[in-house]
Structures are given as structure tokens and as C-alpha cells.
Amino acid sequence: MFNEFFRRLPLYFFIVFFTSSVFAVDFGIISAVQGESMLIQQTLTNTATKTINGVTYLQGVLGNKSVVVVVSGIGNTDVTVAATRLISDFNPAHILFSGSAGKVDAKLNIGDVILGQESFSLDYGNQTAMKPSIEVIEKNPIRKSEEPLVFSGDKKLLKLIAELNASSQLLRSHDADGKTFNAKILPGKIASSDSLPLVKEQFKRLKKFSVRGIEMEGAGLMKVCWMFKKSCLLVRGVSNAADPAGYSSTTNKNEAWNKENERLGEINAAKTTIKIIKFSS
């Protein structure tokens, strides 16, 4: 019996080493829908699909980095569940969210990419004229400290912006009239809400906050990363205008135009996410 155990010991070690959640991967990638991460999935090598307690992941390699991808579903609740499971199941060193967003900053074009320097929820607390606020902030029971209302993206990853822009010539963007430009990759504030599109007063307040974009998952992800002390960054490609008054200038021309804009935002975010992984040390 003992001889059989020792004979099989290398196999047991192999199983434990490659299935244990103790061993971290370099990057965890989350997207709300399959299309947002499809290019990333296709870029990975040595891929394997793994389902853990109902959640399906794609594991692989990008450059010399180990990567795991999961599709969360739309909204802050779905991404909170997916991010918590991702940390529990794989313990990634960094988490990136790759997807599209509506622009608040009028200077942005469709296809430009926003990296989340700061992120906050429109659905939590009071949105005053100048900043998010809440009258009572209780200590978070997990971190044992007060929760921030604004979450910061990973500073080390944000330092890659100059390098990302230097290699972004292949990313295209266009304005409301379809005029084409080289896409910009910019740091900025990203707001999050489960209720879109914005109403006029919300949009005005976001402009006063100097917000660049708005989406539906970022705040939930950033809060989970803060709770578990994880490096995290939102990567959002602009797919439409969030301004209620100018909404039709970049959407609703026709279904093909809408789909093209959405796809351009998704693709440019995915390409930027891939570059962040490759350029990171």
C-alpha cells in the first residue's frame, strides 16, 4: 500500500499543483459579455477551459504571463460575484476589466480608450455638485476600515499609458460624422450605474466631476478589488455618447452604425488590455 502511494506521489503532486487555488496567475480578465473578451481569448496560447462550481474560465498564456478570462454578465452585481469567485478560484496578481463605455468627455471619439484612474458608483450615496458623498460611512467588515467612495486604479499599470499610446497607431477612432483618427488612450474618471442612459441632471454633475466615461460594472469590480487588496484597472473603449441631448449623434443612426461603434469600443479596449499585459513587468 505504501509502495503504491510513493509510486504515485509525482502524479499526486502534479494534480495538487495544477488544480490548487493557492497558486496565483498573473492576470485575471473580466468582461461583461463574450464579445468584449473574444479577441483576448483568441490571442491566448496553451488554452484550457475550466469550470469550478458553475463558473467557466478560460486559462492560457499571453507573452510570458499566465492569464485567466471570465465573462461576468452585465451590471455591478454580476461583476461583483464573478470578481469574488475569480479571486477565490485563481488569486490573480492583477485584475483588468475590458469592455465598452459611453463617453461623458466631449473631446473623446468613438474608439478612444479610457483607463480608470478613478472609479465610483452613481447608485451609492449622494451625487452632489462636486463629488460623491454619503452622510454615514461605516467601517467595512472585511477590511476593518472606512470604505472609499472613489476607488483608484493601479498606479503602476497606469504608468504604461505613454508606452501604450506610442504603440496605438493601429487603433482607429471616429467622430459622430465618421471622420477617422488615431485612437487615444487616456487616464480618467469612470462612473458606474446599473441604470442607463443618464438623465440630463446626472450628466451635468458628471461633467462637473470631470468624468470621462460611464458604464455598468466598474464600481462593483473596484470595490471587490479594494476589499481584497487586489491590483485592478478598468479598460474601457468608447462606444457611444452618454450625453442625453447628444445621444443620437453617435447612436441610433441605424442598427449597423450602432453595432460598428459598439464593436470598435470593445476591440480597442481588448487590444489595449493585451498590450497592458505584454508591457507589464
C-alpha positions as protocol buffer text, in pm:
chain_id: "A"
residue {
  index: 1
  type: MET
  ca { x: 0 y: 0 z: 0 }
}
residue {
  index: 2
  type: PHE
  ca { x: 275 y: 246 z: 98 }
}
residue {
  index: 3
  type: ASN
  ca { x: 482 y: 146 z: -205 }
}
residue {
  index: 4
  type: GLU
  ca { x: 184 y: 225 z: -429 }
}
residue {
  index: 5
  type: PHE
  ca { x: 141 y: 565 z: -261 }
}
residue {
  index: 6
  type: PHE
  ca { x: 504 y: 662 z: -317 }
}
residue {
  index: 7
  type: ARG
  ca { x: 493 y: 532 z: -673 }
}
residue {
  index: 8
  type: ARG
  ca { x: 202 y: 765 z: -742 }
}
residue {
  index: 9
  type: LEU
  ca { x: 344 y: 1060 z: -546 }
}
residue {
  index: 10
  type: PRO
  ca { x: 462 y: 1255 z: -856 }
}
residue {
  index: 11
  type: LEU
  ca { x: 110 y: 1225 z: -1002 }
}
residue {
  index: 12
  type: TYR
  ca { x: -46 y: 1348 z: -676 }
}
residue {
  index: 13
  type: PHE
  ca { x: 193 y: 1643 z: -673 }
}
residue {
  index: 14
  type: PHE
  ca { x: 101 y: 1727 z: -1034 }
}
residue {
  index: 15
  type: ILE
  ca { x: -273 y: 1722 z: -956 }
}
residue {
  index: 16
  type: VAL
  ca { x: -240 y: 1939 z: -646 }
}
residue {
  index: 17
  type: PHE
  ca { x: -2 y: 2186 z: -811 }
}
residue {
  index: 18
  type: PHE
  ca { x: -215 y: 2247 z: -1117 }
}
residue {
  index: 19
  type: THR
  ca { x: -558 y: 2245 z: -951 }
}
residue {
  index: 20
  type: SER
  ca { x: -495 y: 2430 z: -625 }
}
residue {
  index: 21
  type: SER
  ca { x: -630 y: 2786 z: -597 }
}
residue {
  index: 22
  type: VAL
  ca { x: -328 y: 2876 z: -380 }
}
residue {
  index: 23
  type: PHE
  ca { x: -108 y: 2934 z: -686 }
}
residue {
  index: 24
  type: ALA
  ca { x: -170 y: 3277 z: -840 }
}
residue {
  index: 25
  type: VAL
  ca { x: -197 y: 3364 z: -1208 }
}
residue {
  index: 26
  type: ASP
  ca { x: -54 y: 3691 z: -1338 }
}
residue {
  index: 27
  type: PHE
  ca { x: -372 y: 3846 z: -1481 }
}
residue {
  index: 28
  type: GLY
  ca { x: -742 y: 3786 z: -1438 }
}
residue {
  index: 29
  type: ILE
  ca { x: -955 y: 3939 z: -1717 }
}
residue {
  index: 30
  type: ILE
  ca { x: -1326 y: 4011 z: -1674 }
}
residue {
  index: 31
  type: SER
  ca { x: -1571 y: 4125 z: -1941 }
}
residue {
  index: 32
  type: ALA
  ca { x: -1946 y: 4168 z: -1913 }
}
residue {
  index: 33
  type: VAL
  ca { x: -2029 y: 3990 z: -2240 }
}
residue {
  index: 34
  type: GLN
  ca { x: -1849 y: 3736 z: -2458 }
}
residue {
  index: 35
  type: GLY
  ca { x: -1782 y: 3980 z: -2743 }
}
residue {
  index: 36
  type: GLU
  ca { x: -1581 y: 4213 z: -2520 }
}
residue {
  index: 37
  type: SER
  ca { x: -1319 y: 3949 z: -2442 }
}
residue {
  index: 38
  type: MET
  ca { x: -1330 y: 3744 z: -2763 }
}
residue {
  index: 39
  type: LEU
  ca { x: -1013 y: 3899 z: -2910 }
}
residue {
  index: 40
  type: ILE
  ca { x: -828 y: 3841 z: -2581 }
}
residue {
  index: 41
  type: GLN
  ca { x: -941 y: 3478 z: -2575 }
}
residue {
  index: 42
  type: GLN
  ca { x: -827 y: 3428 z: -2935 }
}
residue {
  index: 43
  type: THR
  ca { x: -485 y: 3580 z: -2856 }
}
residue {
  index: 44
  type: LEU
  ca { x: -410 y: 3337 z: -2571 }
}
residue {
  index: 45
  type: THR
  ca { x: -197 y: 3029 z: -2630 }
}
residue {
  index: 46
  type: ASN
  ca { x: -195 y: 2695 z: -2445 }
}
residue {
  index: 47
  type: THR
  ca { x: -561 y: 2745 z: -2358 }
}
residue {
  index: 48
  type: ALA
  ca { x: -776 y: 2524 z: -2141 }
}
residue {
  index: 49
  type: THR
  ca { x: -1135 y: 2565 z: -2025 }
}
residue {
  index: 50
  type: LYS
  ca { x: -1203 y: 2502 z: -1658 }
}
residue {
  index: 51
  type: THR
  ca { x: -1539 y: 2507 z: -1477 }
}
residue {
  index: 52
  type: ILE
  ca { x: -1532 y: 2548 z: -1098 }
}
residue {
  index: 53
  type: ASN
  ca { x: -1862 y: 2524 z: -912 }
}
residue {
  index: 54
  type: GLY
  ca { x: -2059 y: 2651 z: -1212 }
}
residue {
  index: 55
  type: VAL
  ca { x: -1824 y: 2929 z: -1323 }
}
residue {
  index: 56
  type: THR
  ca { x: -1640 y: 2869 z: -1653 }
}
residue {
  index: 57
  type: TYR
  ca { x: -1293 y: 3015 z: -1705 }
}
residue {
  index: 58
  type: LEU
  ca { x: -1053 y: 3017 z: -1998 }
}
residue {
  index: 59
  type: GLN
  ca { x: -690 y: 2977 z: -1890 }
}
residue {
  index: 60
  type: GLY
  ca { x: -396 y: 3050 z: -2116 }
}
residue {
  index: 61
  type: VAL
  ca { x: -71 y: 3235 z: -2176 }
}
residue {
  index: 62
  type: LEU
  ca { x: -13 y: 3579 z: -2327 }
}
residue {
  index: 63
  type: GLY
  ca { x: 355 y: 3652 z: -2388 }
}
residue {
  index: 64
  type: ASN
  ca { x: 515 y: 3525 z: -2070 }
}
residue {
  index: 65
  type: LYS
  ca { x: 213 y: 3596 z: -1848 }
}
residue {
  index: 66
  type: SER
  ca { x: -43 y: 3346 z: -1722 }
}
residue {
  index: 67
  type: VAL
  ca { x: -398 y: 3467 z: -1783 }
}
residue {
  index: 68
  type: VAL
  ca { x: -748 y: 3356 z: -1688 }
}
residue {
  index: 69
  type: VAL
  ca { x: -1060 y: 3505 z: -1852 }
}
residue {
  index: 70
  type: VAL
  ca { x: -1416 y: 3504 z: -1720 }
}
residue {
  index: 71
  type: VAL
  ca { x: -1738 y: 3658 z: -1858 }
}
residue {
  index: 72
  type: SER
  ca { x: -1941 y: 3804 z: -1571 }
}
residue {
  index: 73
  type: GLY
  ca { x: -2271 y: 3921 z: -1718 }
}
residue {
  index: 74
  type: ILE
  ca { x: -2395 y: 4279 z: -1726 }
}
residue {
  index: 75
  type: GLY
  ca { x: -2415 y: 4505 z: -1422 }
}
residue {
  index: 76
  type: ASN
  ca { x: -2235 y: 4568 z: -1094 }
}
residue {
  index: 77
  type: THR
  ca { x: -2396 y: 4275 z: -912 }
}
residue {
  index: 78
  type: ASP
  ca { x: -2285 y: 4020 z: -1172 }
}
residue {
  index: 79
  type: VAL
  ca { x: -1929 y: 4151 z: -1186 }
}
residue {
  index: 80
  type: THR
  ca { x: -1904 y: 4155 z: -806 }
}
residue {
  index: 81
  type: VAL
  ca { x: -1991 y: 3784 z: -796 }
}
residue {
  index: 82
  type: ALA
  ca { x: -1752 y: 3700 z: -1082 }
}
residue {
  index: 83
  type: ALA
  ca { x: -1463 y: 3901 z: -935 }
}
residue {
  index: 84
  type: THR
  ca { x: -1504 y: 3744 z: -591 }
}
residue {
  index: 85
  type: ARG
  ca { x: -1504 y: 3396 z: -745 }
}
residue {
  index: 86
  type: LEU
  ca { x: -1207 y: 3480 z: -968 }
}
residue {
  index: 87
  type: ILE
  ca { x: -1003 y: 3586 z: -664 }
}
residue {
  index: 88
  type: SER
  ca { x: -1112 y: 3279 z: -467 }
}
residue {
  index: 89
  type: ASP
  ca { x: -1052 y: 3032 z: -751 }
}
residue {
  index: 90
  type: PHE
  ca { x: -728 y: 3171 z: -902 }
}
residue {
  index: 91
  type: ASN
  ca { x: -591 y: 3453 z: -684 }
}
residue {
  index: 92
  type: PRO
  ca { x: -463 y: 3665 z: -977 }
}
residue {
  index: 93
  type: ALA
  ca { x: -193 y: 3924 z: -913 }
}
residue {
  index: 94
  type: HIS
  ca { x: -383 y: 4180 z: -1127 }
}
residue {
  index: 95
  type: ILE
  ca { x: -743 y: 4209 z: -1249 }
}
residue {
  index: 96
  type: LEU
  ca { x: -835 y: 4400 z: -1566 }
}
residue {
  index: 97
  type: PHE
  ca { x: -1186 y: 4474 z: -1688 }
}
residue {
  index: 98
  type: SER
  ca { x: -1205 y: 4503 z: -2067 }
}
residue {
  index: 99
  type: GLY
  ca { x: -1520 y: 4644 z: -2226 }
}
residue {
  index: 100
  type: SER
  ca { x: -1704 y: 4941 z: -2374 }
}
residue {
  index: 101
  type: ALA
  ca { x: -1835 y: 5264 z: -2220 }
}
residue {
  index: 102
  type: GLY
  ca { x: -2034 y: 5576 z: -2300 }
}
residue {
  index: 103
  type: LYS
  ca { x: -1836 y: 5898 z: -2322 }
}
residue {
  index: 104
  type: VAL
  ca { x: -1902 y: 6199 z: -2096 }
}
residue {
  index: 105
  type: ASP
  ca { x: -1597 y: 6393 z: -2215 }
}
residue {
  index: 106
  type: ALA
  ca { x: -1698 y: 6560 z: -2542 }
}
residue {
  index: 107
  type: LYS
  ca { x: -1336 y: 6556 z: -2665 }
}
residue {
  index: 108
  type: LEU
  ca { x: -1335 y: 6177 z: -2689 }
}
residue {
  index: 109
  type: ASN
  ca { x: -1412 y: 5995 z: -3013 }
}
residue {
  index: 110
  type: ILE
  ca { x: -1571 y: 5656 z: -3067 }
}
residue {
  index: 111
  type: GLY
  ca { x: -1290 y: 5404 z: -3021 }
}
residue {
  index: 112
  type: ASP
  ca { x: -1080 y: 5610 z: -2779 }
}
residue {
  index: 113
  type: VAL
  ca { x: -984 y: 5416 z: -2466 }
}
residue {
  index: 114
  type: ILE
  ca { x: -1020 y: 5530 z: -2103 }
}
residue {
  index: 115
  type: LEU
  ca { x: -808 y: 5374 z: -1829 }
}
residue {
  index: 116
  type: GLY
  ca { x: -981 y: 5406 z: -1492 }
}
residue {
  index: 117
  type: GLN
  ca { x: -763 y: 5638 z: -1286 }
}
residue {
  index: 118
  type: GLU
  ca { x: -1060 y: 5677 z: -1050 }
}
residue {
  index: 119
  type: SER
  ca { x: -1396 y: 5499 z: -1040 }
}
residue {
  index: 120
  type: PHE
  ca { x: -1716 y: 5548 z: -842 }
}
residue {
  index: 121
  type: SER
  ca { x: -2080 y: 5441 z: -831 }
}
residue {
  index: 122
  type: LEU
  ca { x: -2368 y: 5671 z: -926 }
}
residue {
  index: 123
  type: ASP
  ca { x: -2604 y: 5440 z: -736 }
}
residue {
  index: 124
  type: TYR
  ca { x: -2443 y: 5473 z: -392 }
}
residue {
  index: 125
  type: GLY
  ca { x: -2461 y: 5777 z: -166 }
}
residue {
  index: 126
  type: ASN
  ca { x: -2544 y: 6131 z: -278 }
}
residue {
  index: 127
  type: GLN
  ca { x: -2413 y: 6274 z: -602 }
}
residue {
  index: 128
  type: THR
  ca { x: -2350 y: 6637 z: -509 }
}
residue {
  index: 129
  type: ALA
  ca { x: -2247 y: 6915 z: -745 }
}
residue {
  index: 130
  type: MET
  ca { x: -1876 y: 6843 z: -698 }
}
residue {
  index: 131
  type: LYS
  ca { x: -1824 y: 6486 z: -573 }
}
residue {
  index: 132
  type: PRO
  ca { x: -1993 y: 6168 z: -448 }
}
residue {
  index: 133
  type: SER
  ca { x: -2079 y: 6185 z: -78 }
}
residue {
  index: 134
  type: ILE
  ca { x: -2260 y: 5993 z: 193 }
}
residue {
  index: 135
  type: GLU
  ca { x: -2358 y: 6111 z: 539 }
}
residue {
  index: 136
  type: VAL
  ca { x: -2255 y: 5798 z: 729 }
}
residue {
  index: 137
  type: ILE
  ca { x: -1961 y: 5583 z: 623 }
}
residue {
  index: 138
  type: GLU
  ca { x: -1933 y: 5266 z: 828 }
}
residue {
  index: 139
  type: LYS
  ca { x: -1623 y: 5053 z: 852 }
}
residue {
  index: 140
  type: ASN
  ca { x: -1612 y: 4771 z: 603 }
}
residue {
  index: 141
  type: PRO
  ca { x: -1633 y: 4443 z: 799 }
}
residue {
  index: 142
  type: ILE
  ca { x: -1375 y: 4274 z: 574 }
}
residue {
  index: 143
  type: ARG
  ca { x: -1112 y: 4549 z: 553 }
}
residue {
  index: 144
  type: LYS
  ca { x: -1194 y: 4684 z: 903 }
}
residue {
  index: 145
  type: SER
  ca { x: -1163 y: 5036 z: 764 }
}
residue {
  index: 146
  type: GLU
  ca { x: -1387 y: 5303 z: 609 }
}
residue {
  index: 147
  type: GLU
  ca { x: -1487 y: 5239 z: 250 }
}
residue {
  index: 148
  type: PRO
  ca { x: -1374 y: 5499 z: -3 }
}
residue {
  index: 149
  type: LEU
  ca { x: -1641 y: 5646 z: -227 }
}
residue {
  index: 150
  type: VAL
  ca { x: -1389 y: 5675 z: -510 }
}
residue {
  index: 151
  type: PHE
  ca { x: -1160 y: 5383 z: -597 }
}
residue {
  index: 152
  type: SER
  ca { x: -818 y: 5425 z: -758 }
}
residue {
  index: 153
  type: GLY
  ca { x: -683 y: 5219 z: -1047 }
}
residue {
  index: 154
  type: ASP
  ca { x: -345 y: 5051 z: -1016 }
}
residue {
  index: 155
  type: LYS
  ca { x: -82 y: 5327 z: -1040 }
}
residue {
  index: 156
  type: LYS
  ca { x: 190 y: 5102 z: -1179 }
}
residue {
  index: 157
  type: LEU
  ca { x: -30 y: 4988 z: -1468 }
}
residue {
  index: 158
  type: LEU
  ca { x: -141 y: 5346 z: -1535 }
}
residue {
  index: 159
  type: LYS
  ca { x: 225 y: 5441 z: -1586 }
}
residue {
  index: 160
  type: LEU
  ca { x: 216 y: 5234 z: -1906 }
}
residue {
  index: 161
  type: ILE
  ca { x: -1 y: 5498 z: -2080 }
}
residue {
  index: 162
  type: ALA
  ca { x: 287 y: 5666 z: -2267 }
}
residue {
  index: 163
  type: GLU
  ca { x: 409 y: 5329 z: -2395 }
}
residue {
  index: 164
  type: LEU
  ca { x: 54 y: 5227 z: -2487 }
}
residue {
  index: 165
  type: ASN
  ca { x: -5 y: 5546 z: -2686 }
}
residue {
  index: 166
  type: ALA
  ca { x: 328 y: 5508 z: -2865 }
}
residue {
  index: 167
  type: SER
  ca { x: 208 y: 5171 z: -2996 }
}
residue {
  index: 168
  type: SER
  ca { x: -157 y: 5264 z: -3057 }
}
residue {
  index: 169
  type: GLN
  ca { x: -128 y: 5367 z: -3424 }
}
residue {
  index: 170
  type: LEU
  ca { x: -322 y: 5057 z: -3526 }
}
residue {
  index: 171
  type: LEU
  ca { x: -619 y: 5165 z: -3311 }
}
residue {
  index: 172
  type: ARG
  ca { x: -863 y: 5380 z: -3505 }
}
residue {
  index: 173
  type: SER
  ca { x: -1140 y: 5606 z: -3378 }
}
residue {
  index: 174
  type: HIS
  ca { x: -1403 y: 5824 z: -3544 }
}
residue {
  index: 175
  type: ASP
  ca { x: -1626 y: 6119 z: -3460 }
}
residue {
  index: 176
  type: ALA
  ca { x: -2003 y: 6149 z: -3498 }
}
residue {
  index: 177
  type: ASP
  ca { x: -1965 y: 6217 z: -3871 }
}
residue {
  index: 178
  type: GLY
  ca { x: -1745 y: 5914 z: -3930 }
}
residue {
  index: 179
  type: LYS
  ca { x: -1416 y: 6106 z: -3974 }
}
residue {
  index: 180
  type: THR
  ca { x: -1131 y: 5872 z: -3878 }
}
residue {
  index: 181
  type: PHE
  ca { x: -848 y: 5943 z: -3630 }
}
residue {
  index: 182
  type: ASN
  ca { x: -579 y: 5753 z: -3443 }
}
residue {
  index: 183
  type: ALA
  ca { x: -736 y: 5644 z: -3116 }
}
residue {
  index: 184
  type: LYS
  ca { x: -621 y: 5800 z: -2789 }
}
residue {
  index: 185
  type: ILE
  ca { x: -556 y: 5606 z: -2467 }
}
residue {
  index: 186
  type: LEU
  ca { x: -622 y: 5831 z: -2169 }
}
residue {
  index: 187
  type: PRO
  ca { x: -644 y: 5807 z: -1791 }
}
residue {
  index: 188
  type: GLY
  ca { x: -959 y: 5942 z: -1633 }
}
residue {
  index: 189
  type: LYS
  ca { x: -1255 y: 5912 z: -1400 }
}
residue {
  index: 190
  type: ILE
  ca { x: -1513 y: 5646 z: -1483 }
}
residue {
  index: 191
  type: ALA
  ca { x: -1861 y: 5645 z: -1330 }
}
residue {
  index: 192
  type: SER
  ca { x: -2073 y: 5333 z: -1291 }
}
residue {
  index: 193
  type: SER
  ca { x: -2451 y: 5284 z: -1282 }
}
residue {
  index: 194
  type: ASP
  ca { x: -2695 y: 4999 z: -1332 }
}
residue {
  index: 195
  type: SER
  ca { x: -2948 y: 5244 z: -1476 }
}
residue {
  index: 196
  type: LEU
  ca { x: -2865 y: 5391 z: -1816 }
}
residue {
  index: 197
  type: PRO
  ca { x: -2893 y: 5611 z: -2020 }
}
residue {
  index: 198
  type: LEU
  ca { x: -2829 y: 5911 z: -1798 }
}
residue {
  index: 199
  type: VAL
  ca { x: -3082 y: 6182 z: -1733 }
}
residue {
  index: 200
  type: LYS
  ca { x: -2982 y: 6542 z: -1801 }
}
residue {
  index: 201
  type: GLU
  ca { x: -2903 y: 6640 z: -1440 }
}
residue {
  index: 202
  type: GLN
  ca { x: -2686 y: 6334 z: -1386 }
}
residue {
  index: 203
  type: PHE
  ca { x: -2486 y: 6415 z: -1696 }
}
residue {
  index: 204
  type: LYS
  ca { x: -2428 y: 6772 z: -1582 }
}
residue {
  index: 205
  type: ARG
  ca { x: -2298 y: 6653 z: -1246 }
}
residue {
  index: 206
  type: LEU
  ca { x: -2063 y: 6404 z: -1409 }
}
residue {
  index: 207
  type: LYS
  ca { x: -1917 y: 6681 z: -1624 }
}
residue {
  index: 208
  type: LYS
  ca { x: -1852 y: 6880 z: -1305 }
}
residue {
  index: 209
  type: PHE
  ca { x: -1671 y: 6576 z: -1163 }
}
residue {
  index: 210
  type: SER
  ca { x: -1454 y: 6578 z: -1483 }
}
residue {
  index: 211
  type: VAL
  ca { x: -1573 y: 6223 z: -1556 }
}
residue {
  index: 212
  type: ARG
  ca { x: -1462 y: 6085 z: -1892 }
}
residue {
  index: 213
  type: GLY
  ca { x: -1689 y: 5782 z: -1927 }
}
residue {
  index: 214
  type: ILE
  ca { x: -1973 y: 5582 z: -1776 }
}
residue {
  index: 215
  type: GLU
  ca { x: -2051 y: 5209 z: -1776 }
}
residue {
  index: 216
  type: MET
  ca { x: -2230 y: 4942 z: -1569 }
}
residue {
  index: 217
  type: GLU
  ca { x: -1969 y: 4724 z: -1395 }
}
residue {
  index: 218
  type: GLY
  ca { x: -1662 y: 4920 z: -1287 }
}
residue {
  index: 219
  type: ALA
  ca { x: -1761 y: 5030 z: -937 }
}
residue {
  index: 220
  type: GLY
  ca { x: -1858 y: 4677 z: -835 }
}
residue {
  index: 221
  type: LEU
  ca { x: -1526 y: 4536 z: -955 }
}
residue {
  index: 222
  type: MET
  ca { x: -1318 y: 4813 z: -798 }
}
residue {
  index: 223
  type: LYS
  ca { x: -1491 y: 4768 z: -463 }
}
residue {
  index: 224
  type: VAL
  ca { x: -1415 y: 4394 z: -460 }
}
residue {
  index: 225
  type: CYS
  ca { x: -1051 y: 4467 z: -551 }
}
residue {
  index: 226
  type: TRP
  ca { x: -1031 y: 4722 z: -268 }
}
residue {
  index: 227
  type: MET
  ca { x: -1184 y: 4478 z: -19 }
}
residue {
  index: 228
  type: PHE
  ca { x: -934 y: 4204 z: -107 }
}
residue {
  index: 229
  type: LYS
  ca { x: -637 y: 4436 z: -172 }
}
residue {
  index: 230
  type: LYS
  ca { x: -603 y: 4346 z: -538 }
}
residue {
  index: 231
  type: SER
  ca { x: -435 y: 4541 z: -818 }
}
residue {
  index: 232
  type: CYS
  ca { x: -714 y: 4642 z: -1056 }
}
residue {
  index: 233
  type: LEU
  ca { x: -769 y: 4859 z: -1364 }
}
residue {
  index: 234
  type: LEU
  ca { x: -1069 y: 4936 z: -1585 }
}
residue {
  index: 235
  type: VAL
  ca { x: -1002 y: 4943 z: -1961 }
}
residue {
  index: 236
  type: ARG
  ca { x: -1296 y: 5099 z: -2145 }
}
residue {
  index: 237
  type: GLY
  ca { x: -1332 y: 5168 z: -2517 }
}
residue {
  index: 238
  type: VAL
  ca { x: -1578 y: 5445 z: -2607 }
}
residue {
  index: 239
  type: SER
  ca { x: -1879 y: 5308 z: -2798 }
}
residue {
  index: 240
  type: ASN
  ca { x: -2136 y: 5587 z: -2770 }
}
residue {
  index: 241
  type: ALA
  ca { x: -2213 y: 5929 z: -2622 }
}
residue {
  index: 242
  type: ALA
  ca { x: -2365 y: 5934 z: -2272 }
}
residue {
  index: 243
  type: ASP
  ca { x: -2499 y: 6289 z: -2314 }
}
residue {
  index: 244
  type: PRO
  ca { x: -2881 y: 6261 z: -2330 }
}
residue {
  index: 245
  type: ALA
  ca { x: -2900 y: 6569 z: -2554 }
}
residue {
  index: 246
  type: GLY
  ca { x: -2639 y: 6439 z: -2798 }
}
residue {
  index: 247
  type: TYR
  ca { x: -2712 y: 6069 z: -2768 }
}
residue {
  index: 248
  type: SER
  ca { x: -2839 y: 6039 z: -3125 }
}
residue {
  index: 249
  type: SER
  ca { x: -2517 y: 6192 z: -3264 }
}
residue {
  index: 250
  type: THR
  ca { x: -2328 y: 5867 z: -3206 }
}
residue {
  index: 251
  type: THR
  ca { x: -2610 y: 5615 z: -3175 }
}
residue {
  index: 252
  type: ASN
  ca { x: -2938 y: 5531 z: -3344 }
}
residue {
  index: 253
  type: LYS
  ca { x: -2835 y: 5636 z: -3695 }
}
residue {
  index: 254
  type: ASN
  ca { x: -2908 y: 5275 z: -3785 }
}
residue {
  index: 255
  type: GLU
  ca { x: -2851 y: 4934 z: -3635 }
}
residue {
  index: 256
  type: ALA
  ca { x: -2533 y: 4870 z: -3837 }
}
residue {
  index: 257
  type: TRP
  ca { x: -2383 y: 5203 z: -3719 }
}
residue {
  index: 258
  type: ASN
  ca { x: -2465 y: 5119 z: -3356 }
}
residue {
  index: 259
  type: LYS
  ca { x: -2308 y: 4773 z: -3387 }
}
residue {
  index: 260
  type: GLU
  ca { x: -1996 y: 4913 z: -3554 }
}
residue {
  index: 261
  type: ASN
  ca { x: -1948 y: 5167 z: -3273 }
}
residue {
  index: 262
  type: GLU
  ca { x: -2004 y: 4905 z: -3004 }
}
residue {
  index: 263
  type: ARG
  ca { x: -1759 y: 4666 z: -3169 }
}
residue {
  index: 264
  type: LEU
  ca { x: -1497 y: 4938 z: -3213 }
}
residue {
  index: 265
  type: GLY
  ca { x: -1512 y: 5021 z: -2842 }
}
residue {
  index: 266
  type: GLU
  ca { x: -1485 y: 4652 z: -2749 }
}
residue {
  index: 267
  type: ILE
  ca { x: -1197 y: 4580 z: -2989 }
}
residue {
  index: 268
  type: ASN
  ca { x: -988 y: 4882 z: -2888 }
}
residue {
  index: 269
  type: ALA
  ca { x: -1036 y: 4804 z: -2518 }
}
residue {
  index: 270
  type: ALA
  ca { x: -932 y: 4442 z: -2582 }
}
residue {
  index: 271
  type: LYS
  ca { x: -624 y: 4546 z: -2784 }
}
residue {
  index: 272
  type: THR
  ca { x: -523 y: 4786 z: -2506 }
}
residue {
  index: 273
  type: THR
  ca { x: -576 y: 4515 z: -2244 }
}
residue {
  index: 274
  type: ILE
  ca { x: -349 y: 4281 z: -2439 }
}
residue {
  index: 275
  type: LYS
  ca { x: -80 y: 4549 z: -2459 }
}
residue {
  index: 276
  type: ILE
  ca { x: -103 y: 4620 z: -2085 }
}
residue {
  index: 277
  type: ILE
  ca { x: -40 y: 4251 z: -2013 }
}
residue {
  index: 278
  type: LYS
  ca { x: 253 y: 4236 z: -2258 }
}
residue {
  index: 279
  type: PHE
  ca { x: 412 y: 4562 z: -2136 }
}
residue {
  index: 280
  type: SER
  ca { x: 374 y: 4496 z: -1764 }
}
residue {
  index: 281
  type: SER
  ca { x: 679 y: 4388 z: -1568 }
}
